[in-house]
Amino acid sequence: MPNLENLKKQAKLILRWHREKHYPVAAQIRGLMPRFLNMPDSEILAANFKLSDAQEMVARQHGFDSWQALKAGLSTTPRKMKSSPSKARIVCAEPQLFVTDIARSCEFFRKKLGFSLVFSYGDPPYYAQVRRDTARLNLRCVEGLLIESTIRDREELLSVSMTVGTAGEIKLLFLEFQTAGVTFHQTLKKQPWGAKNFVVKDPDGNLLLFAGPAS
């Protein structure tokens, strides 16, 4: 269980982010605080948001309904001594795709590939994150494509690869995307190294590999 002083600092940091109108915190607030559920980022950042709201948000992050419940939970939970790790462990990776239109890319990932929008940042937006299950992709707006499309296609320069756990799932995913009218650079194919995969092309020509076991 986290230290109460650290949780207080987290709440103050969330409050500061809200006051400074950092767009990523608006998505976090909307996801955790029911009264902000149907509000767009701009309204959340303009709304009255107090330290008590930030503390409630921290409590909800840790599975409690209120700050008081969190403090009570801390007082009844015995402290455990944790040994310092001998080596740092990387627990997540978030590939970044370069796109020329954030709104268009977000719509593609949501409507075609079944992702959800985690947040968008900027006015107009120039950065966003989308996710599906445990996969998260960051979208960064640039003025022009960094890799010429014919070179990308010829060399099959992948922008990201994502995997599923079973042969059945990779087939289901391919059929889902096919039904949604997705453009494929490569349809579902069994590879010599014992995998099945397919490659999707996004509106900017980024090649997205989806893979799973062949059997």
C-alpha positions in Angstrom: 0.0 0.0 0.0 1.5 3.4 -0.9 2.6 6.0 1.7 0.0 8.6 2.6 2.4 11.5 2.1 3.2 10.3 -1.4 -0.5 10.1 -2.1 -1.0 13.7 -0.9 1.7 14.8 -3.3 0.0 12.9 -6.1 -3.2 14.8 -5.4 -1.5 18.1 -5.3 0.2 17.3 -8.6 -3.1 16.4 -10.3 -4.5 19.7 -9.0 -1.6 21.7 -10.4 -1.9 19.9 -13.8 -5.6 20.9 -13.9 -4.9 24.5 -13.0 -2.2 24.6 -15.7 -4.7 23.0 -18.2 -2.6 20.0 -19.2 -4.9 18.0 -21.5 -3.7 14.5 -20.6 -5.0 15.0 -17.0 -8.5 15.7 -18.4 -8.8 12.2 -19.7 -7.7 10.8 -16.3 -10.3 12.9 -14.5 -13.0 11.8 -16.9 -12.1 8.1 -16.5 -12.1 8.2 -12.7 -14.6 10.9 -11.6 -18.3 10.1 -12.5 -19.4 13.8 -12.5 -17.0 14.5 -15.4 -17.9 11.4 -17.4 -19.6 13.0 -20.4 -17.6 16.2 -20.5 -15.0 17.1 -23.2 -11.5 17.9 -22.2 -12.0 21.7 -22.5 -14.9 21.7 -20.1 -13.1 19.5 -17.6 -10.2 21.9 -17.6 -12.5 24.9 -17.2 -14.5 23.3 -14.4 -14.2 24.0 -10.7 -11.7 21.3 -9.5 -10.5 21.4 -5.9 -7.9 19.5 -3.8 -10.6 17.4 -2.4 -11.5 16.3 -6.0 -7.9 15.4 -6.7 -7.7 13.4 -3.5 -10.9 11.5 -4.4 -9.4 10.8 -7.8 -6.2 9.4 -6.1 -8.4 7.3 -3.8 -10.4 5.9 -6.8 -7.1 5.0 -8.5 -6.3 2.7 -5.5 -9.8 1.1 -5.3 -11.4 3.3 -2.7 -14.6 5.4 -3.0 -13.3 8.4 -1.1 -10.2 9.9 0.4 -11.4 9.1 3.9 -11.8 5.5 2.9 -8.3 5.4 1.5 -6.8 6.8 4.7 -8.8 4.3 6.8 -7.5 1.5 4.6 -4.0 2.7 5.0 -4.3 2.8 8.8 -5.5 -0.8 8.9 -3.1 -2.3 6.4 0.2 -3.5 8.0 3.3 -2.0 6.4 5.5 -4.4 4.5 9.2 -4.0 4.1 10.1 -4.2 0.5 13.6 -5.1 -0.6 15.2 -2.9 -3.2 15.2 -4.4 -6.6 18.6 -5.4 -8.0 17.6 -4.5 -11.5 15.1 -2.2 -13.1 12.2 -3.9 -14.9 10.5 -2.3 -17.9 6.8 -3.0 -17.7 5.4 -1.3 -20.8 6.3 0.1 -24.2 4.3 2.6 -26.1 5.3 2.9 -29.8 4.9 6.3 -31.4 3.4 6.8 -34.9 3.9 9.9 -36.9 0.7 11.1 -38.6 -0.4 14.2 -40.5 -3.9 14.5 -39.1 -4.6 13.6 -35.4 -8.4 13.6 -35.7 -8.3 11.4 -38.8 -5.9 8.9 -37.2 -7.9 8.7 -34.0 -11.1 8.1 -36.0 -9.3 5.3 -38.0 -8.1 3.5 -34.8 -11.4 3.8 -33.1 -13.8 3.0 -35.9 -11.7 0.6 -38.0 -9.4 -1.1 -35.5 -11.5 -1.1 -32.3 -9.2 1.1 -30.2 -10.4 3.7 -27.7 -9.1 7.2 -27.2 -7.1 7.6 -24.0 -6.4 11.3 -24.5 -5.7 14.0 -27.0 -3.5 17.0 -26.3 -3.3 20.5 -27.7 -5.8 22.9 -29.3 -5.9 21.9 -32.1 -4.7 18.4 -31.0 -1.1 17.5 -32.0 -0.6 14.5 -29.8 -2.9 11.6 -28.7 -2.9 8.1 -27.3 -5.1 5.2 -28.3 -5.4 1.8 -26.8 -6.9 -1.6 -27.2 -6.7 -4.1 -24.3 -3.0 -3.7 -23.1 -1.7 -2.2 -26.4 -1.1 1.6 -26.3 0.0 3.7 -29.3 1.0 7.3 -29.2 0.1 9.5 -32.2 2.3 12.5 -33.0 1.3 15.0 -35.6 3.9 16.1 -38.2 3.7 18.3 -41.2 4.8 15.7 -43.7 5.5 12.0 -43.9 9.0 11.1 -42.7 9.4 8.0 -44.9 8.4 8.0 -48.5 5.5 5.7 -49.0 6.9 3.7 -51.9 10.1 3.0 -49.9 8.1 2.0 -46.8 6.0 -0.5 -48.9 8.9 -1.9 -50.8 11.1 -2.4 -47.7 8.1 -3.4 -45.6 9.2 -0.9 -42.9 6.9 -1.7 -39.9 5.9 1.1 -37.6 4.6 -1.2 -34.8 3.8 -4.9 -34.2 1.1 -6.2 -31.9 0.4 -9.8 -30.9 -2.5 -12.0 -29.7 -2.3 -15.2 -27.7 -3.8 -17.8 -29.9 -4.3 -18.9 -33.5 -8.1 -18.4 -33.1 -7.7 -14.8 -32.0 -5.5 -13.8 -34.9 -8.1 -15.1 -37.3 -10.9 -13.4 -35.4 -9.0 -10.1 -35.5 -8.3 -10.4 -39.2 -12.0 -11.1 -39.9 -13.0 -8.2 -37.7 -10.8 -5.7 -39.6 -11.9 -7.2 -42.9 -15.5 -6.5 -42.0 -14.7 -3.0 -41.0 -13.2 -2.3 -44.4 -9.6 -2.0 -43.3 -6.9 -1.6 -46.0 -4.4 -4.5 -45.8 -0.8 -4.3 -46.9 -0.7 -8.1 -46.4 -3.6 -10.4 -45.7 -3.5 -13.2 -43.1 -0.6 -15.4 -43.9 1.2 -18.4 -42.2 4.9 -17.7 -41.9 7.8 -20.2 -42.1 8.8 -19.4 -38.6 5.5 -20.7 -37.1 3.4 -17.6 -36.9 0.3 -16.2 -38.6 0.2 -12.5 -39.3 -1.2 -9.7 -41.3 -0.3 -6.1 -42.0 -2.7 -3.1 -41.9 -1.9 0.3 -43.5 -3.2 3.4 -41.7 -4.3 6.6 -43.4 -0.7 7.9 -43.4 0.8 4.6 -44.8 2.2 3.4 -41.4 2.4 -0.4 -41.5 0.9 -2.1 -38.5 1.7 -5.8 -38.0 -0.7 -8.1 -36.1 0.6 -11.5 -35.2 -0.3 -14.7 -33.4 0.6 -18.4 -33.3 -0.1 -20.5 -36.4 -1.7 -23.3 -34.3 
